[in-house]
Amino acid sequence: MVDSVFVMPGTVAAPRAGVLSELHHRYETVREALSRIDKAAGEMGLPPISARLIERDGTNDGRGPEVQYLEIFAVSIATHHMLIAEGVKPVAIVGQSIGELWALAAGGHLSVEDAARLAVARSQVLTRQNWDGKMLAVGVDGRRAESLAGLMNHPDLVLACENAPRQSVISGPERLIEQVERVADAFGWPSLPLDVPHPTHTPAMAQAARDLRATAPRVPYGSGRWRVCSPWLGRDIGDDDPVDLVAGALTARVRMLHTIRELHAAGADAFVECGEWPVVTKFVEASIPGVQCVVPLSEGDPVEAVRALLAEPVDVGRFRSRPVPSSTGHSPAVRVSAPAPVRAASVSAPPAPAPPAGVATTPVSYTAPVTYAAPAAPAQEAAVVVAAPAAAAPAAVAPAVPPVSAGLDYDSVLTELRTLYGDFLGYPADLLGEDDGLESELGVESLKQVVLLGRVSDRFDLPDLRANSSLLTVGTLRRIAETVVQARAEAAAR
């Protein structure tokens, strides 16, 4: 049996309807856990969450962030119970952001009901604070992302998460995040705003943390059954008060990269995601090339995926984690049933470009102008950042192509898109189906899609296309081609 680490995702898209149908049918422990979450939800005046996760025709009716958090918790704890029932014993459990609360419950440090109550209490204090903030994933290492945040010289604009060698998250006031996004674009660094109900991991959350400590229910807790590692504390959780842990994490940086690498160095050879889609395991794969990652719920047969993990020798390539939909907000993730995607050949990408020294940013009204001195290039093992899919630069940059100047028909646009995307990704153009999900089927992560949309924007002289986030949510070449054709027709009519 391999030494496995269970990883719990933080704030992700609302789970799809029926995701726990099979697990609910198979395992008494899953049925019990869902019942306990429903009971806690009812006591807090919230609707039960299990029905939608069990019934395949259930719908997400936008019941607010508290219900979304409880649904994410339900998926994580149910997957954990399935793994334990099948005989997979974790050497450690790790949670990302609020996922650390799920890890505490899975590890036996506190009850399922109390974890649900704390998740709701956390959501409520964040809603009351109503902070005008935003989180931005940037496809560079943590040192560059921290320097980027430092340009604005604002105490609440900080490096929030270090997820992978080339993926970081910056958190801060929305108006400053917009400026950071523009600066990142000027440097050629891919970035993606994160659609989360509550931006966190910034000093701006200090009041919410105090509020949580003052109002959250005090819950009994113990040493637990399984080891739980905290990416923000940088150590194992011992006899720590869960309320203090959840409150402290609101203002702290999440160092997922470091935690993952330390566990691997100590002997962990498999990481199992207790969620519907690969989120944390994407960071794992980017941080430890070749490591085994398993996401049971993303497989056609979750139980068979778990049992394969127990078999020896382990087939590392059999259950590679699949792409995660880029939506991270309230809308449910989209699941596409399709044959196994064709994968591009592995490419060693060059390091992210260092910004030119002496580039001055437009000063914010309440700060002095700040000049950016280019940071030294990070070492290969340097820290990296959190929150969205990782991005790597392409192996070679295609020569610039002059933009078109007239309206185009759908077929010609689609042909150009297939060539552009194929050249960038290393796919034969004729294998790129117009209805293939770019992320869900072809594995084109969100930050890479941002880069590609920029190239499409330049190619067809459509500057507004860069900001069309709907093309990232469930991106296909058909949707992009139709958008280009419509926009070119509108431009020609003006």
Salt bridges, closest charged atoms under 4 A:
GLU22 OE2 - ARG26 NE 3.07
GLU28 OE1 - ARG31 NH2 2.88
GLU32 OE2 - ARG36 NH1 3.82
GLU43 OE2 - LYS39 NZ 2.74
GLU43 OE1 - ARG117 NH2 2.97
ASP61 OD1 - ARG63 NE 2.91
GLU71 OE1 - ARG52 NH2 2.94
GLU71 OE2 - ARG63 NH2 3.25
GLU86 OE1 - ARG307 NE 2.88
GLU113 OE2 - ARG36 NE 2.89
ASP114 OD1 - ARG117 NH1 2.62
ASP141 OD1 - ARG144 NH1 3.03
GLU146 OE2 - ARG253 NH2 2.85
GLU162 OE1 - ARG255 NH1 2.91
GLU162 OE1 - HIS258 NE2 3.49
ASP211 OD2 - ARG128 NH2 3.12
ASP236 OD2 - ARG227 NE 2.85
ASP240 OD1 - ARG235 NH2 2.92
ASP241 OD2 - ARG218 NH2 2.46
ASP244 OD1 - ARG213 NE 3.42
GLU276 OE2 - ARG16 NE 2.60
GLU285 OE2 - ARG320 NH2 3.39
GLU299 OE1 - ARG322 NH2 3.39
GLU304 OE1 - ARG318 NH2 3.75
GLU381 OE1 - ARG261 NH1 3.35
GLU416 OE1 - ARG459 NE 2.78
GLU434 OE1 - ARG478 NH2 3.45
ASP435 OD1 - ARG478 NE 2.55
GLU445 OE2 - LYS282 NZ 3.69
ASP458 OD1 - ARG466 NH2 2.61
